[in-house]
Amino acid sequence: MPFQEKPKPVTIRNAKPEDIKHIVPLIHSSGPLAWNFVFQEGNLTAFDFLNSTYPKRGNTISYTNHYVAEKEGQVVGSILQYRQPSFLALTAGTALQILTLYKWKAPKVMARGLKTETVIQPPKSKCLYLGHIAVLESHRNQGIAKQLIEFMIQNHQAYKTIALDVSVENPSAIGLYQKLGFIIKETRHPKGWEGKIPSHHYMEKSI
């Protein structure tokens, strides 16, 4: 029987500014319809916004809020964490980045962002919120998303409630979260702008 090399382990670490070329596509893939709906404005795309905002501190997209999964030196997964009250300050920082990039068109972008928040709402008090959970397509079905989520829970044990949002059109992710103990608490639907982004399940896990 031929020798089979044991798979290399995944390392999970804090994201760095220099991860930008690898993590921005992952962040975008976590919810492409929502990203494009909010941040496509004129010649500017969601990628323009993510690339300009990720390397800066003090906003919701910042590298300081993200972790990456790394395998054989390659960034293959991403995850982010938010919590109150720091999220409020981060949101103000994100608004500043929108103003800086979009200038006089910024109000239109912000208005679409507020619409999106009716479906993907800010985190609740005393709750650890996870987002931007994504794995490189070539590395899916290897348990990397599960490891990222378990890592976050283990390293934030002060929080007894863990929450996340997931598109109703992503059954594989929903199934994974349910296996990890997350329960659907609410399903939120876009009202008046159906088809722009999908409805989302809000899920929680009690520790």
Sequence and secondary structure as in RCSB ss.txt:
>XXXX:A:sequence
MPFQEKPKPVTIRNAKPEDIKHIVPLIHSSGPLAWNFVFQEGNLTAFDFLNSTYPKRGNTISYTNHYVAEKEGQV
VGSILQYRQPSFLALTAGTALQILTLYKWKAPKVMARGLKTETVIQPPKSKCLYLGHIAVLESHRNQGIAKQLIE
FMIQNHQAYKTIALDVSVENPSAIGLYQKLGFIIKETRHPKGWEGKIPSHHYMEKSI
>XXXX:A:secstr
          EEEE  GGGHHHHHHHHHHTSHHHHHHHH BTTB HHHHHHHHTTSSSSTT GGGEEEEEETTEE
EEEEEEE TTHHHHHHHHHHHHHHHHHGGGHHHHHHHHHHHTTTS    TT EEEEEEEE GGGTTSSHHHHHHH
HHHHT TT SEEEEEEETT HHHHHHHHHTT EEEEEE  SS BTTB  EEEEEEE 
